[in-house]
């Protein structure tokens, strides 16, 4: 899929969104001024163009003194003529935006306006330009931003009754990260991550928004905030088991409850508990938990779960929990008790 998607993306050699870009780690395109924000969708064409201006002036002045440059001449010098039609309507307000944040100085000329305005970066502006370059190298911030971008894009496309074929994000506002387009690997990874956590449904090629994804956007604003929504004064992830056992995962206050239910329901809740625990771990450790969780769900979907295989899965889950980081061992111990109690009841 990734190779095919990259071919689709390559059909758009210059892709300029109409609304905004994804901000990663703050700065001009974050909506919060220099050093603010962090990984949110700005939805602002103004901030997108302002970011481009900073990038262009910095690039144009790297091999020479930072004299004021006319934006139009700079665009031509850098071979960015295809950007001109989209950038021109925002140039005046974007320059004023940057001046207000102390990022640029302007040399006023008679009749100089629009693309003829002469500006140069201040020290603040140069710092921001360098920061944008560095943020593009931050793989973690890029991945997080891409997840937010994809989820928001699917949400809005779905609401408008438009196609959610993921390749089309390349022409949307949500295809940008600090002035650089997301690649196929970014998009494939983001869709798969969101589908595994049931924020998106559909397929990898054409995802659809799920109720949890709508809740994430409308009530939490971003994927990280949604996934960490219980991590406040005390996260409580409670697994309701039958009268043979119980399981609760909580990082501070453990709340345990017990109700009568069937094995399939318990296995489904155990699977979700493993996923909740995995979200507290580094990303490279999460797939192992996801594998066990998925297998538990497959057994839960059967009319007659294979008790021997279930016991094996519970043992694998316990093994993973035993290898949890030291600061999460108290959570792991609670979870293992629940696995043991339920496993004993399988006979």
SULKADA-V217875 format. One record per residue. N is the residue number from 1. RES is the residue in one small letter. SS is DSSP state (alpha for helix, beta for strand, coil for the rest). Layout:
# SULKADA-V217875
n->N res->RES ss->SS
n->N res->RES ss->SS
This chain:
# SULKADA-V217875
n->1 res->x ss->coil
n->2 res->x ss->alpha
n->3 res->x ss->alpha
n->4 res->x ss->alpha
n->5 res->x ss->alpha
n->6 res->x ss->alpha
n->7 res->x ss->alpha
n->8 res->x ss->alpha
n->9 res->x ss->alpha
n->10 res->x ss->coil
n->11 res->x ss->coil
n->12 res->x ss->coil
n->13 res->x ss->coil
n->14 res->x ss->coil
n->15 res->x ss->coil
n->16 res->x ss->coil
n->17 res->x ss->coil
n->18 res->x ss->coil
n->19 res->x ss->coil
n->20 res->x ss->coil
n->21 res->x ss->coil
n->22 res->x ss->beta
n->23 res->x ss->coil
n->24 res->x ss->coil
n->25 res->x ss->coil
n->26 res->x ss->coil
n->27 res->x ss->coil
n->28 res->x ss->alpha
n->29 res->x ss->alpha
n->30 res->x ss->alpha
n->31 res->x ss->coil
n->32 res->x ss->coil
n->33 res->x ss->coil
n->34 res->x ss->coil
n->35 res->x ss->coil
n->36 res->x ss->coil
n->37 res->x ss->coil
n->38 res->x ss->coil
n->39 res->x ss->coil
n->40 res->x ss->coil
n->41 res->x ss->beta
n->42 res->x ss->coil
n->43 res->x ss->coil
n->44 res->x ss->coil
n->45 res->x ss->alpha
n->46 res->x ss->alpha
n->47 res->x ss->alpha
n->48 res->x ss->alpha
n->49 res->x ss->alpha
n->50 res->x ss->alpha
n->51 res->x ss->alpha
n->52 res->x ss->alpha
n->53 res->x ss->alpha
n->54 res->x ss->alpha
n->55 res->x ss->alpha
n->56 res->x ss->alpha
n->57 res->x ss->alpha
n->58 res->x ss->alpha
n->59 res->x ss->alpha
n->60 res->x ss->alpha
n->61 res->x ss->alpha
n->62 res->x ss->coil
n->63 res->x ss->coil
n->64 res->x ss->coil
n->65 res->x ss->coil
n->66 res->x ss->coil
n->67 res->x ss->coil
n->68 res->x ss->coil
n->69 res->x ss->beta
n->70 res->x ss->beta
n->71 res->x ss->alpha
n->72 res->x ss->alpha
n->73 res->x ss->alpha
n->74 res->x ss->alpha
n->75 res->x ss->alpha
n->76 res->x ss->alpha
n->77 res->x ss->alpha
n->78 res->x ss->coil
n->79 res->x ss->coil
n->80 res->x ss->coil
n->81 res->x ss->alpha
n->82 res->x ss->alpha
n->83 res->x ss->alpha
n->84 res->x ss->alpha
n->85 res->x ss->alpha
n->86 res->x ss->alpha
n->87 res->x ss->alpha
n->88 res->x ss->alpha
n->89 res->x ss->coil
n->90 res->x ss->coil
n->91 res->x ss->alpha
n->92 res->x ss->alpha
n->93 res->x ss->alpha
n->94 res->x ss->alpha
n->95 res->x ss->alpha
n->96 res->x ss->alpha
n->97 res->x ss->alpha
n->98 res->x ss->alpha
n->99 res->x ss->alpha
n->100 res->x ss->alpha
n->101 res->x ss->coil
n->102 res->x ss->coil
n->103 res->x ss->coil
n->104 res->x ss->beta
n->105 res->x ss->beta
n->106 res->x ss->beta
n->107 res->x ss->beta
n->108 res->x ss->coil
n->109 res->x ss->coil
n->110 res->x ss->coil
n->111 res->x ss->coil
n->112 res->x ss->coil
n->113 res->x ss->coil
n->114 res->x ss->alpha
n->115 res->x ss->alpha
n->116 res->x ss->alpha
n->117 res->x ss->coil
n->118 res->x ss->beta
n->119 res->x ss->beta
n->120 res->x ss->beta
n->121 res->x ss->beta
n->122 res->x ss->coil
n->123 res->x ss->alpha
n->124 res->x ss->alpha
n->125 res->x ss->alpha
n->126 res->x ss->alpha
n->127 res->x ss->alpha
n->128 res->x ss->alpha
n->129 res->x ss->alpha
n->130 res->x ss->alpha
n->131 res->x ss->alpha
n->132 res->x ss->alpha
n->133 res->x ss->alpha
n->134 res->x ss->alpha
n->135 res->x ss->alpha
n->136 res->x ss->alpha
n->137 res->x ss->coil
n->138 res->x ss->coil
n->139 res->x ss->alpha
n->140 res->x ss->alpha
n->141 res->x ss->alpha
n->142 res->x ss->alpha
n->143 res->x ss->alpha
n->144 res->x ss->alpha
n->145 res->x ss->alpha
n->146 res->x ss->alpha
n->147 res->x ss->alpha
n->148 res->x ss->alpha
n->149 res->x ss->alpha
n->150 res->x ss->alpha
n->151 res->x ss->alpha
n->152 res->x ss->alpha
n->153 res->x ss->alpha
n->154 res->x ss->alpha
n->155 res->x ss->alpha
n->156 res->x ss->alpha
n->157 res->x ss->alpha
n->158 res->x ss->alpha
n->159 res->x ss->alpha
n->160 res->x ss->coil
n->161 res->x ss->coil
n->162 res->x ss->coil
n->163 res->x ss->coil
n->164 res->x ss->coil
n->165 res->x ss->beta
n->166 res->x ss->alpha
n->167 res->x ss->alpha
n->168 res->x ss->alpha
n->169 res->x ss->alpha
n->170 res->x ss->alpha
n->171 res->x ss->alpha
n->172 res->x ss->coil
n->173 res->x ss->alpha
n->174 res->x ss->alpha
n->175 res->x ss->alpha
n->176 res->x ss->beta
n->177 res->x ss->beta
n->178 res->x ss->coil
n->179 res->x ss->coil
n->180 res->x ss->beta
n->181 res->x ss->beta
n->182 res->x ss->coil
n->183 res->x ss->coil
n->184 res->x ss->alpha
n->185 res->x ss->alpha
n->186 res->x ss->alpha
n->187 res->x ss->alpha
n->188 res->x ss->alpha
n->189 res->x ss->alpha
n->190 res->x ss->alpha
n->191 res->x ss->alpha
n->192 res->x ss->alpha
n->193 res->x ss->alpha
n->194 res->x ss->alpha
n->195 res->x ss->alpha
n->196 res->x ss->alpha
n->197 res->x ss->coil
n->198 res->x ss->coil
n->199 res->x ss->coil
n->200 res->x ss->beta
n->201 res->x ss->beta
n->202 res->x ss->beta
n->203 res->x ss->coil
n->204 res->x ss->coil
n->205 res->x ss->coil
n->206 res->x ss->beta
n->207 res->x ss->beta
n->208 res->x ss->beta
n->209 res->x ss->beta
n->210 res->x ss->coil
n->211 res->x ss->alpha
n->212 res->x ss->alpha
n->213 res->x ss->alpha
n->214 res->x ss->alpha
n->215 res->x ss->alpha
n->216 res->x ss->alpha
n->217 res->x ss->alpha
n->218 res->x ss->alpha
n->219 res->x ss->alpha
n->220 res->x ss->alpha
n->221 res->x ss->coil
n->222 res->x ss->coil
n->223 res->x ss->alpha
n->224 res->x ss->alpha
n->225 res->x ss->alpha
n->226 res->x ss->alpha
n->227 res->x ss->alpha
n->228 res->x ss->coil
n->229 res->x ss->coil
n->230 res->x ss->coil
n->231 res->x ss->coil
n->232 res->x ss->coil
n->233 res->x ss->coil
n->234 res->x ss->coil
n->235 res->x ss->coil
n->236 res->x ss->beta
n->237 res->x ss->beta
n->238 res->x ss->beta
n->239 res->x ss->beta
n->240 res->x ss->coil
n->241 res->x ss->beta
n->242 res->x ss->coil
n->243 res->x ss->coil
n->244 res->x ss->coil
n->245 res->x ss->coil
n->246 res->x ss->coil
n->247 res->x ss->beta
n->248 res->x ss->beta
n->249 res->x ss->beta
n->250 res->x ss->beta
n->251 res->x ss->coil
n->252 res->x ss->coil
n->253 res->x ss->coil
n->254 res->x ss->coil
n->255 res->x ss->coil
n->256 res->x ss->coil
n->257 res->x ss->coil
n->258 res->x ss->beta
n->259 res->x ss->coil
n->260 res->x ss->coil
n->261 res->x ss->coil
n->262 res->x ss->coil
n->263 res->x ss->alpha
n->264 res->x ss->alpha
n->265 res->x ss->alpha
n->266 res->x ss->alpha
n->267 res->x ss->alpha
n->268 res->x ss->alpha
n->269 res->x ss->alpha
n->270 res->x ss->alpha
n->271 res->x ss->alpha
n->272 res->x ss->alpha
n->273 res->x ss->alpha
n->274 res->x ss->alpha
n->275 res->x ss->alpha
n->276 res->x ss->alpha
n->277 res->x ss->alpha
n->278 res->x ss->alpha
n->279 res->x ss->coil
n->280 res->x ss->coil
n->281 res->x ss->coil
n->282 res->x ss->coil
n->283 res->x ss->alpha
n->284 res->x ss->alpha
n->285 res->x ss->alpha
n->286 res->x ss->alpha
n->287 res->x ss->alpha
n->288 res->x ss->alpha
n->289 res->x ss->alpha
n->290 res->x ss->alpha
n->291 res->x ss->alpha
n->292 res->x ss->alpha
n->293 res->x ss->alpha
n->294 res->x ss->alpha
n->295 res->x ss->alpha
n->296 res->x ss->alpha
n->297 res->x ss->alpha
n->298 res->x ss->alpha
n->299 res->x ss->alpha
n->300 res->x ss->alpha
n->301 res->x ss->coil
n->302 res->x ss->coil
n->303 res->x ss->coil
n->304 res->x ss->coil
n->305 res->x ss->coil
n->306 res->x ss->coil
n->307 res->x ss->alpha
n->308 res->x ss->alpha
n->309 res->x ss->alpha
n->310 res->x ss->alpha
n->311 res->x ss->alpha
n->312 res->x ss->alpha
n->313 res->x ss->alpha
n->314 res->x ss->alpha
n->315 res->x ss->alpha
n->316 res->x ss->alpha
n->317 res->x ss->alpha
n->318 res->x ss->alpha
n->319 res->x ss->alpha
n->320 res->x ss->alpha
n->321 res->x ss->alpha
n->322 res->x ss->alpha
n->323 res->x ss->coil
n->324 res->x ss->coil
n->325 res->x ss->coil
n->326 res->x ss->alpha
n->327 res->x ss->alpha
n->328 res->x ss->alpha
n->329 res->x ss->alpha
n->330 res->x ss->alpha
n->331 res->x ss->alpha
n->332 res->x ss->alpha
n->333 res->x ss->alpha
n->334 res->x ss->alpha
n->335 res->x ss->alpha
n->336 res->x ss->alpha
n->337 res->x ss->alpha
n->338 res->x ss->alpha
n->339 res->x ss->alpha
n->340 res->x ss->alpha
n->341 res->x ss->alpha
n->342 res->x ss->alpha
n->343 res->x ss->alpha
n->344 res->x ss->alpha
n->345 res->x ss->coil
n->346 res->x ss->coil
n->347 res->x ss->coil
